[in-house]
Amino acid sequence: MGEQEGLDCAVEAMQAGDEAAFRVVYRHVQPPLLRYLTVLVGPAEAEDVASEAWSQAFRDLDRFSGDADGFRGWITTIGRNRALDHLRHARRRPVADESVDDLADLPDDVDVEAEAVGRIDSEAVIRLIGSLPRDQAEAIMLRTVLGFDAPTAARILGKRPGAVRAAAHRGLKQLAKRIAEEP
């Protein structure tokens, strides 16, 4: 059984109430969701927003039907909505500046040494993507980092697939330009 088929089965079992299947789905979906939310709200708030998204998803799981890709799209949409709510709320209250140095820990089945080396590159990439205009950053995260196709990314963002492809293209051109300009 391939990884996708296994994840499809885990999503189905999770919907039937299997806690072990929920852990499998969480371990697969949480790291890329957290990276996406980090671009939207920053590393200091991404974990809290992700927790809110998972809480809502667990509460509303009976409303979901579909396979693993459908679930990834559904939880990402919930996460995006929670992130936008968080940003609206943050504009109404003063916010302390916090360090960008910490990203949330990944699930425990991680090679610490490889994760530490990879984290340096990941943090730099996430910061660079996060410096783009939000529509471009979200399009890149959804299409390139999370691997959604254009129609799924468009549903998450509430846009047309062509607009998502164009934003991702513009963003990737900007990233290439910024990388070429670095010493």
N, CA and C atoms as a LAMMPS dump frame, in Angstrom:
ITEM: TIMESTEP
0
ITEM: NUMBER OF ATOMS
549
ITEM: BOX BOUNDS ff ff ff
-5.0000000000000000e+02 5.0000000000000000e+02
-5.0000000000000000e+02 5.0000000000000000e+02
-5.0000000000000000e+02 5.0000000000000000e+02
ITEM: ATOMS id mol type element x y z
1 1 1 N 0.855 -1.18 0
2 1 2 C 0 0 0
3 1 3 C 0.896 1.236 0
4 2 1 N 0.646 2.168 -0.92
5 2 2 C 1.44 3.386 -1.019
6 2 3 C 1.111 4.359 0.095
7 3 1 N 1.95 5.372 0.233
8 3 2 C 1.754 6.364 1.292
9 3 3 C 0.404 7.075 1.162
10 4 1 N 0.031 7.434 -0.074
11 4 2 C -1.245 8.131 -0.28
12 4 3 C -2.423 7.237 0.089
13 5 1 N -2.357 5.967 -0.336
14 5 2 C -3.444 5.036 0.002
15 5 3 C -3.53 4.839 1.506
16 6 1 N -2.369 4.741 2.163
17 6 2 C -2.34 4.587 3.62
18 6 3 C -2.94 5.786 4.318
19 7 1 N -2.646 6.967 3.802
20 7 2 C -3.196 8.18 4.395
21 7 3 C -4.694 8.273 4.132
22 8 1 N -5.138 7.864 2.942
23 8 2 C -6.574 7.828 2.654
24 8 3 C -7.291 6.92 3.656
25 9 1 N -6.696 5.752 3.925
26 9 2 C -7.288 4.815 4.894
27 9 3 C -7.293 5.421 6.302
28 10 1 N -6.222 6.126 6.66
29 10 2 C -6.149 6.751 7.984
30 10 3 C -7.224 7.825 8.131
31 11 1 N -7.458 8.605 7.083
32 11 2 C -8.508 9.631 7.141
33 11 3 C -9.865 8.973 7.314
34 12 1 N -10.091 7.89 6.584
35 12 2 C -11.364 7.172 6.707
36 12 3 C -11.542 6.613 8.124
37 13 1 N -10.48 6.015 8.672
38 13 2 C -10.547 5.466 10.033
39 13 3 C -10.709 6.58 11.063
40 14 1 N -10.053 7.715 10.829
41 14 2 C -10.184 8.858 11.731
42 14 3 C -11.645 9.313 11.789
43 15 1 N -12.298 9.343 10.645
44 15 2 C -13.697 9.76 10.594
45 15 3 C -14.598 8.783 11.354
46 16 1 N -14.148 7.541 11.477
47 16 2 C -14.909 6.528 12.209
48 16 3 C -14.566 6.543 13.701
49 17 1 N -13.665 7.47 14.112
50 17 2 C -13.352 7.603 15.533
51 17 3 C -12.07 6.939 15.991
52 18 1 N -11.241 6.46 15.091
53 18 2 C -9.988 5.795 15.444
54 18 3 C -8.935 6.831 15.852
55 19 1 N -8.56 6.818 17.149
56 19 2 C -7.591 7.801 17.658
57 19 3 C -6.201 7.601 17.071
58 20 1 N -5.797 6.351 16.867
59 20 2 C -4.476 6.091 16.276
60 20 3 C -4.417 6.652 14.852
61 21 1 N -5.503 6.541 14.123
62 21 2 C -5.551 7.085 12.762
63 21 3 C -5.467 8.609 12.803
64 22 1 N -6.095 9.23 13.794
65 22 2 C -6.006 10.682 13.932
66 22 3 C -4.55 11.094 14.12
67 23 1 N -3.806 10.346 14.951
68 23 2 C -2.386 10.669 15.169
69 23 3 C -1.59 10.553 13.875
70 24 1 N -1.885 9.532 13.06
71 24 2 C -1.195 9.353 11.771
72 24 3 C -1.472 10.545 10.865
73 25 1 N -2.734 10.931 10.775
74 25 2 C -3.114 12.065 9.918
75 25 3 C -2.463 13.342 10.432
76 26 1 N -2.504 13.547 11.728
77 26 2 C -1.913 14.75 12.329
78 26 3 C -0.42 14.827 12.014
79 27 1 N 0.293 13.738 12.209
80 27 2 C 1.75 13.73 11.96
81 27 3 C 2.078 14.017 10.498
82 28 1 N 1.192 13.636 9.601
83 28 2 C 1.432 13.876 8.178
84 28 3 C 1.054 15.31 7.768
85 29 1 N -0.015 15.827 8.331
86 29 2 C -0.578 17.107 7.886
87 29 3 C -0.02 18.296 8.667
88 30 1 N 0.278 18.13 9.95
89 30 2 C 0.677 19.258 10.799
90 30 3 C 1.934 19.994 10.33
91 31 1 N 3.046 19.332 10.011
92 31 2 C 4.253 20.107 9.633
93 31 3 C 4.048 21.052 8.448
94 32 1 N 3.466 20.603 7.317
95 32 2 C 3.274 21.566 6.229
96 32 3 C 2.226 22.631 6.555
97 33 1 N 1.188 22.268 7.322
98 33 2 C 0.193 23.257 7.745
99 33 3 C 0.864 24.332 8.591
100 34 1 N 1.731 23.917 9.49
101 34 2 C 2.429 24.862 10.362
102 34 3 C 3.34 25.789 9.554
103 35 1 N 4.013 25.259 8.541
104 35 2 C 4.861 26.112 7.699
105 35 3 C 4.004 27.151 6.972
106 36 1 N 2.861 26.732 6.453
107 36 2 C 1.956 27.661 5.771
108 36 3 C 1.477 28.747 6.729
109 37 1 N 1.048 28.357 7.911
110 37 2 C 0.55 29.336 8.879
111 37 3 C 1.661 30.264 9.359
112 38 1 N 2.898 29.776 9.402
113 38 2 C 4.038 30.62 9.782
114 38 3 C 4.193 31.78 8.806
115 39 1 N 3.967 31.516 7.525
116 39 2 C 4.044 32.582 6.524
117 39 3 C 2.932 33.605 6.759
118 40 1 N 1.757 33.139 7.163
119 40 2 C 0.629 34.049 7.349
120 40 3 C 0.726 34.871 8.627
121 41 1 N 1.044 34.232 9.755
122 41 2 C 0.97 34.924 11.048
123 41 3 C 2.3 35.024 11.77
124 42 1 N 3.344 34.414 11.245
125 42 2 C 4.642 34.438 11.899
126 42 3 C 4.813 33.236 12.808
127 43 1 N 6.07 32.912 13.112
128 43 2 C 6.351 31.703 13.898
129 43 3 C 5.837 31.761 15.338
130 44 1 N 5.767 32.959 15.909
131 44 2 C 5.323 33.068 17.297
132 44 3 C 3.856 32.696 17.47
133 45 1 N 3.05 32.879 16.432
134 45 2 C 1.606 32.641 16.537
135 45 3 C 1.133 31.412 15.767
136 46 1 N 1.958 30.864 14.898
137 46 2 C 1.528 29.779 14.021
138 46 3 C 1.038 28.555 14.796
139 47 1 N 1.723 28.192 15.852
140 47 2 C 1.335 27.011 16.638
141 47 3 C -0.051 27.192 17.247
142 48 1 N -0.319 28.378 17.792
143 48 2 C -1.64 28.632 18.383
144 48 3 C -2.738 28.587 17.325
145 49 1 N -2.474 29.187 16.169
146 49 2 C -3.466 29.19 15.092
147 49 3 C -3.703 27.762 14.599
148 50 1 N -2.625 26.985 14.477
149 50 2 C -2.77 25.588 14.058
150 50 3 C -3.599 24.806 15.078
151 51 1 N -3.364 25.049 16.355
152 51 2 C -4.146 24.369 17.399
153 51 3 C -5.626 24.707 17.286
154 52 1 N -5.917 25.973 17.024
155 52 2 C -7.313 26.38 16.834
156 52 3 C -7.916 25.671 15.622
157 53 1 N -7.146 25.555 14.551
158 53 2 C -7.636 24.894 13.338
159 53 3 C -7.93 23.42 13.618
160 54 1 N -6.998 22.731 14.29
161 54 2 C -7.207 21.321 14.604
162 54 3 C -8.402 21.138 15.534
163 55 1 N -8.545 22.045 16.481
164 55 2 C -9.675 21.963 17.406
165 55 3 C -10.992 22.072 16.642
166 56 1 N -11.072 23.042 15.742
167 56 2 C -12.29 23.203 14.942
168 56 3 C -12.499 21.993 14.038
169 57 1 N -11.435 21.495 13.42
170 57 2 C -11.559 20.341 12.526
171 57 3 C -12.057 19.117 13.297
172 58 1 N -11.519 18.906 14.478
173 58 2 C -11.948 17.764 15.282
174 58 3 C -13.417 17.913 15.68
175 59 1 N -13.787 19.115 16.054
176 59 2 C -15.176 19.395 16.446
177 59 3 C -16.141 19.205 15.272
178 60 1 N -15.711 19.582 14.059
179 60 2 C -16.58 19.542 12.884
180 60 3 C -16.306 18.358 11.962
181 61 1 N -15.573 17.365 12.444
182 61 2 C -15.165 16.244 11.602
183 61 3 C -16.351 15.533 10.954
184 62 1 N -17.497 15.524 11.617
185 62 2 C -18.667 14.866 11.04
186 62 3 C -19.179 15.584 9.787
187 63 1 N -18.759 16.819 9.579
188 63 2 C -19.157 17.577 8.381
189 63 3 C -18.238 17.32 7.19
190 64 1 N -17.09 16.686 7.445
191 64 2 C -16.125 16.433 6.374
192 64 3 C -16.403 15.075 5.734
193 65 1 N -16.26 15.032 4.423
194 65 2 C -16.25 13.751 3.723
195 65 3 C -15.237 13.87 2.595
196 66 1 N -14.442 12.846 2.439
197 66 2 C -13.452 12.872 1.372
198 66 3 C -12.217 12.076 1.738
199 67 1 N -11.212 12.182 0.866
200 67 2 C -9.966 11.445 1.047
201 67 3 C -8.914 12.325 1.723
202 68 1 N -7.681 11.848 1.742
203 68 2 C -6.596 12.567 2.417
204 68 3 C -6.348 13.943 1.793
205 69 1 N -6.342 14.026 0.465
206 69 2 C -6.134 15.333 -0.169
207 69 3 C -7.275 16.285 0.163
208 70 1 N -8.475 15.767 0.187
209 70 2 C -9.619 16.586 0.575
210 70 3 C -9.488 17.079 2.006
211 71 1 N -9.013 16.215 2.904
212 71 2 C -8.834 16.611 4.292
213 71 3 C -7.742 17.68 4.418
214 72 1 N -6.64 17.495 3.691
215 72 2 C -5.563 18.497 3.725
216 72 3 C -6.088 19.862 3.282
217 73 1 N -6.893 19.868 2.213
218 73 2 C -7.476 21.124 1.746
219 73 3 C -8.431 21.719 2.764
220 74 1 N -9.228 20.86 3.397
221 74 2 C -10.212 21.305 4.387
222 74 3 C -9.523 21.901 5.612
223 75 1 N -8.532 21.218 6.17
224 75 2 C -7.838 21.721 7.366
225 75 3 C -7.021 22.968 7.019
226 76 1 N -6.487 23.045 5.806
227 76 2 C -5.736 24.241 5.398
228 76 3 C -6.677 25.435 5.278
229 77 1 N -7.873 25.222 4.767
230 77 2 C -8.868 26.301 4.69
231 77 3 C -9.245 26.772 6.09
232 78 1 N -9.47 25.832 6.989
233 78 2 C -9.785 26.193 8.379
234 78 3 C -8.622 26.978 8.98
235 79 1 N -7.39 26.495 8.764
236 79 2 C -6.211 27.183 9.287
237 79 3 C -6.074 28.585 8.73
238 80 1 N -6.313 28.734 7.449
239 80 2 C -6.236 30.068 6.825
240 80 3 C -7.278 30.993 7.425
241 81 1 N -8.502 30.499 7.601
242 81 2 C -9.553 31.336 8.201
243 81 3 C -9.197 31.731 9.631
244 82 1 N -8.648 30.801 10.406
245 82 2 C -8.234 31.127 11.784
246 82 3 C -7.087 32.148 11.752
247 83 1 N -6.158 32.008 10.783
248 83 2 C -5.032 32.951 10.673
249 83 3 C -5.536 34.349 10.324
250 84 1 N -6.479 34.439 9.382
251 84 2 C -7.012 35.752 9.01
252 84 3 C -7.777 36.376 10.172
253 85 1 N -8.517 35.558 10.936
254 85 2 C -9.188 36.059 12.142
255 85 3 C -8.156 36.585 13.132
256 86 1 N -7.078 35.822 13.288
257 86 2 C -6.012 36.223 14.21
258 86 3 C -5.391 37.56 13.78
259 87 1 N -5.131 37.708 12.481
260 87 2 C -4.533 38.949 11.985
261 87 3 C -5.478 40.139 12.186
262 88 1 N -6.773 39.932 11.949
263 88 2 C -7.744 41.013 12.176
264 88 3 C -7.764 41.407 13.65
265 89 1 N -7.749 40.407 14.517
266 89 2 C -7.765 40.671 15.953
267 89 3 C -6.469 41.373 16.385
268 90 1 N -5.34 40.946 15.827
269 90 2 C -4.045 41.521 16.197
270 90 3 C -3.944 42.993 15.798
271 91 1 N -4.609 43.376 14.721
272 91 2 C -4.585 44.781 14.299
273 91 3 C -5.296 45.676 15.306
274 92 1 N -6.213 45.08 16.059
275 92 2 C -6.98 45.863 17.027
276 92 3 C -6.313 45.962 18.382
277 93 1 N -5.212 45.248 18.589
278 93 2 C -4.533 45.303 19.89
279 93 3 C -3.027 45.434 19.663
280 94 1 N -2.336 46.047 20.629
281 94 2 C -0.882 46.153 20.499
282 94 3 C -0.236 44.765 20.573
283 95 1 N 0.828 44.585 19.792
284 95 2 C 1.516 43.302 19.758
285 95 3 C 2.987 43.521 20.037
286 96 1 N 3.555 42.685 20.896
287 96 2 C 4.981 42.774 21.201
288 96 3 C 5.771 42.135 20.07
289 97 1 N 6.923 42.714 19.754
290 97 2 C 7.8 42.107 18.754
291 97 3 C 8.433 40.864 19.363
292 98 1 N 8.417 39.778 18.601
293 98 2 C 9.014 38.541 19.077
294 98 3 C 10.017 38.038 18.057
295 99 1 N 10.927 37.21 18.509
296 99 2 C 11.977 36.663 17.672
297 99 3 C 11.402 35.741 16.6
298 100 1 N 12.047 35.75 15.445
299 100 2 C 11.644 34.881 14.35
300 100 3 C 12.453 33.582 14.397
301 101 1 N 13.263 33.403 15.449
302 101 2 C 14.196 32.284 15.511
303 101 3 C 13.559 30.922 15.75
304 102 1 N 12.368 30.882 16.339
305 102 2 C 11.803 29.591 16.738
306 102 3 C 10.642 29.17 15.86
307 103 1 N 10.771 28.018 15.264
308 103 2 C 9.63 27.38 14.607
309 103 3 C 9.182 26.261 15.54
310 104 1 N 7.918 25.938 15.492
311 104 2 C 7.39 24.891 16.362
312 104 3 C 8.062 23.564 16.069
313 105 1 N 8.147 22.724 17.102
314 105 2 C 8.741 21.396 16.95
315 105 3 C 7.893 20.532 16.04
316 106 1 N 8.587 19.692 15.29
317 106 2 C 7.897 18.721 14.447
318 106 3 C 7.536 17.509 15.304
319 107 1 N 6.655 16.636 14.819
320 107 2 C 6.313 15.434 15.587
321 107 3 C 7.555 14.632 15.958
322 108 1 N 7.438 13.797 16.98
323 108 2 C 8.603 13.184 17.591
324 108 3 C 9.378 12.161 16.781
325 109 1 N 8.893 11.631 15.71
326 109 2 C 9.633 10.655 14.92
327 109 3 C 10.585 11.352 13.942
328 110 1 N 11.391 12.292 14.443
329 110 2 C 12.253 13.095 13.593
330 110 3 C 13.704 12.875 13.99
331 111 1 N 14.594 12.747 13.005
332 111 2 C 16.024 12.678 13.241
333 111 3 C 16.475 14.08 13.629
334 112 1 N 16.866 14.263 14.892
335 112 2 C 17.145 15.593 15.428
336 112 3 C 18.267 16.288 14.662
337 113 1 N 19.333 15.57 14.356
338 113 2 C 20.461 16.187 13.647
339 113 3 C 20.041 16.652 12.251
340 114 1 N 19.381 15.783 11.506
341 114 2 C 18.935 16.146 10.16
342 114 3 C 17.913 17.272 10.228
343 115 1 N 17.037 17.226 11.227
344 115 2 C 16.021 18.27 11.383
345 115 3 C 16.672 19.612 11.699
346 116 1 N 17.723 19.616 12.527
347 116 2 C 18.402 20.864 12.887
348 116 3 C 19.071 21.486 11.662
349 117 1 N 19.725 20.667 10.852
350 117 2 C 20.367 21.176 9.635
351 117 3 C 19.299 21.665 8.659
352 118 1 N 18.24 20.887 8.47
353 118 2 C 17.168 21.268 7.561
354 118 3 C 16.408 22.488 8.023
355 119 1 N 16.331 22.688 9.347
356 119 2 C 15.586 23.82 9.888
357 119 3 C 16.21 25.152 9.471
358 120 1 N 17.53 25.207 9.405
359 120 2 C 18.2 26.451 9.015
360 120 3 C 17.738 26.86 7.618
361 121 1 N 17.793 25.901 6.684
362 121 2 C 17.336 26.191 5.328
363 121 3 C 15.845 26.493 5.307
364 122 1 N 15.058 25.707 6.042
365 122 2 C 13.606 25.902 6.06
366 122 3 C 13.24 27.274 6.605
367 123 1 N 13.878 27.683 7.697
368 123 2 C 13.576 28.987 8.28
369 123 3 C 13.883 30.104 7.3
370 124 1 N 15.015 29.996 6.618
371 124 2 C 15.397 31.026 5.656
372 124 3 C 14.388 31.088 4.506
373 125 1 N 13.974 29.935 4.024
374 125 2 C 13.01 29.892 2.923
375 125 3 C 11.662 30.45 3.376
376 126 1 N 11.207 30.039 4.544
377 126 2 C 9.917 30.515 5.06
378 126 3 C 9.96 32.031 5.253
379 127 1 N 11.059 32.549 5.811
380 127 2 C 11.191 34.008 5.982
381 127 3 C 11.169 34.715 4.63
382 128 1 N 11.879 34.153 3.657
383 128 2 C 11.941 34.761 2.331
384 128 3 C 10.555 34.753 1.672
385 129 1 N 9.855 33.631 1.751
386 129 2 C 8.5 33.564 1.193
387 129 3 C 7.59 34.526 1.944
388 130 1 N 7.738 34.587 3.266
389 130 2 C 6.919 35.476 4.078
390 130 3 C 7.135 36.949 3.789
391 131 1 N 8.247 37.29 3.162
392 131 2 C 8.516 38.697 2.837
393 131 3 C 7.807 39.142 1.55
394 132 1 N 7.234 38.2 0.821
395 132 2 C 6.506 38.53 -0.415
396 132 3 C 5.126 39.096 -0.073
397 133 1 N 4.475 39.752 -1.026
398 133 2 C 3.075 40.136 -0.811
399 133 3 C 2.257 38.889 -0.456
400 134 1 N 1.258 39.053 0.411
401 134 2 C 0.541 37.906 0.962
402 134 3 C -0.063 36.999 -0.114
403 135 1 N -0.63 37.561 -1.198
404 135 2 C -1.243 36.688 -2.207
405 135 3 C -0.194 35.79 -2.868
406 136 1 N 1.005 36.341 -3.103
407 136 2 C 2.069 35.552 -3.702
408 136 3 C 2.606 34.517 -2.718
409 137 1 N 2.802 34.93 -1.46
410 137 2 C 3.315 34.013 -0.442
411 137 3 C 2.364 32.839 -0.239
412 138 1 N 1.065 33.129 -0.146
413 138 2 C 0.093 32.051 0.05
414 138 3 C 0.05 31.129 -1.161
415 139 1 N 0.079 31.689 -2.357
416 139 2 C 0.036 30.858 -3.563
417 139 3 C 1.246 29.936 -3.626
418 140 1 N 2.416 30.446 -3.31
419 140 2 C 3.633 29.613 -3.312
420 140 3 C 3.537 28.538 -2.243
421 141 1 N 3.13 28.903 -1.038
422 141 2 C 3.03 27.915 0.034
423 141 3 C 2.037 26.811 -0.321
424 142 1 N 0.896 27.182 -0.824
425 142 2 C -0.124 26.186 -1.138
426 142 3 C 0.274 25.305 -2.319
427 143 1 N 0.821 25.914 -3.377
428 143 2 C 1.142 25.161 -4.59
429 143 3 C 2.462 24.411 -4.473
430 144 1 N 3.505 25.091 -4.021
431 144 2 C 4.839 24.512 -4.046
432 144 3 C 5.173 23.754 -2.767
433 145 1 N 4.909 24.357 -1.631
434 145 2 C 5.305 23.743 -0.368
435 145 3 C 4.295 22.689 0.081
436 146 1 N 3.004 22.997 0.043
437 146 2 C 1.999 22.031 0.468
438 146 3 C 1.563 21.103 -0.659
439 147 1 N 1.863 21.448 -1.904
440 147 2 C 1.619 20.559 -3.036
441 147 3 C 0.186 20.502 -3.534
442 148 1 N -0.632 21.524 -3.248
443 148 2 C -2.006 21.526 -3.744
444 148 3 C -2.024 21.883 -5.22
445 149 1 N -2.974 21.315 -5.953
446 149 2 C -3.143 21.715 -7.349
447 149 3 C -3.832 23.087 -7.37
448 150 1 N -3.848 23.717 -8.541
449 150 2 C -4.393 25.082 -8.649
450 150 3 C -5.865 25.168 -8.243
451 151 1 N -6.728 24.231 -8.649
452 151 2 C -8.132 24.338 -8.227
453 151 3 C -8.32 24.24 -6.707
454 152 1 N -7.549 23.351 -6.05
455 152 2 C -7.666 23.223 -4.592
456 152 3 C -7.151 24.484 -3.912
457 153 1 N -5.991 24.975 -4.34
458 153 2 C -5.448 26.21 -3.77
459 153 3 C -6.422 27.368 -3.991
460 154 1 N -7.051 27.402 -5.148
461 154 2 C -8.018 28.463 -5.449
462 154 3 C -9.216 28.399 -4.502
463 155 1 N -9.703 27.184 -4.214
464 155 2 C -10.826 27.046 -3.262
465 155 3 C -10.418 27.533 -1.878
466 156 1 N -9.21 27.207 -1.448
467 156 2 C -8.731 27.63 -0.128
468 156 3 C -8.666 29.153 -0.057
469 157 1 N -8.176 29.777 -1.127
470 157 2 C -7.983 31.227 -1.142
471 157 3 C -9.214 32.01 -1.585
472 158 1 N -10.214 31.307 -2.117
473 158 2 C -11.4 31.999 -2.616
474 158 3 C -11.122 32.768 -3.902
475 159 1 N -10.252 32.206 -4.744
476 159 2 C -9.876 32.842 -6.014
477 159 3 C -10.048 31.847 -7.15
478 160 1 N -9.813 32.326 -8.371
479 160 2 C -9.821 31.458 -9.546
480 160 3 C -8.456 30.759 -9.66
481 161 1 N -8.427 29.532 -10.209
482 161 2 C -7.149 28.825 -10.367
483 161 3 C -6.111 29.626 -11.15
484 162 1 N -6.539 30.341 -12.193
485 162 2 C -5.588 31.142 -12.97
486 162 3 C -4.949 32.251 -12.142
487 163 1 N -5.72 32.844 -11.237
488 163 2 C -5.179 33.895 -10.37
489 163 3 C -4.15 33.316 -9.403
490 164 1 N -4.394 32.103 -8.928
491 164 2 C -3.442 31.447 -8.024
492 164 3 C -2.155 31.108 -8.777
493 165 1 N -2.297 30.558 -9.99
494 165 2 C -1.105 30.238 -10.789
495 165 3 C -0.297 31.498 -11.078
496 166 1 N -0.981 32.598 -11.411
497 166 2 C -0.291 33.856 -11.723
498 166 3 C 0.421 34.399 -10.487
499 167 1 N -0.238 34.356 -9.325
500 167 2 C 0.387 34.853 -8.089
501 167 3 C 1.607 34.01 -7.734
502 168 1 N 1.499 32.687 -7.879
503 168 2 C 2.641 31.816 -7.596
504 168 3 C 3.789 32.114 -8.559
505 169 1 N 3.47 32.302 -9.818
506 169 2 C 4.501 32.607 -10.819
507 169 3 C 5.207 33.928 -10.49
508 170 1 N 4.42 34.975 -10.189
509 170 2 C 5.023 36.269 -9.835
510 170 3 C 5.887 36.144 -8.58
511 171 1 N 5.384 35.414 -7.602
512 171 2 C 6.133 35.234 -6.359
513 171 3 C 7.435 34.482 -6.575
514 172 1 N 7.391 33.42 -7.376
515 172 2 C 8.611 32.655 -7.642
516 172 3 C 9.628 33.497 -8.412
517 173 1 N 9.156 34.349 -9.323
518 173 2 C 10.073 35.259 -10.026
519 173 3 C 10.719 36.228 -9.029
520 174 1 N 9.914 36.745 -8.093
521 174 2 C 10.458 37.657 -7.07
522 174 3 C 11.49 36.94 -6.199
523 175 1 N 11.189 35.698 -5.813
524 175 2 C 12.134 34.931 -4.993
525 175 3 C 13.439 34.711 -5.748
526 176 1 N 13.349 34.345 -7.014
527 176 2 C 14.554 34.123 -7.816
528 176 3 C 15.378 35.393 -7.895
529 177 1 N 14.713 36.534 -8.066
530 177 2 C 15.402 37.815 -8.143
531 177 3 C 16.089 38.139 -6.817
532 178 1 N 15.393 37.922 -5.711
533 178 2 C 15.981 38.209 -4.39
534 178 3 C 17.149 37.301 -4.093
535 179 1 N 17.026 36.033 -4.458
536 179 2 C 18.138 35.094 -4.223
537 179 3 C 19.338 35.487 -5.06
538 180 1 N 19.129 35.894 -6.301
539 180 2 C 20.241 36.3 -7.176
540 180 3 C 20.918 37.558 -6.661
541 181 1 N 20.193 38.421 -5.967
542 181 2 C 20.751 39.678 -5.457
543 181 3 C 21.539 39.487 -4.167
544 182 1 N 21.318 38.353 -3.454
545 182 2 C 22.033 38.114 -2.204
546 182 3 C 23.493 37.838 -2.469
547 183 1 N 24.371 38.313 -1.546
548 183 2 C 25.813 38.093 -1.741
549 183 3 C 26.212 36.645 -1.572
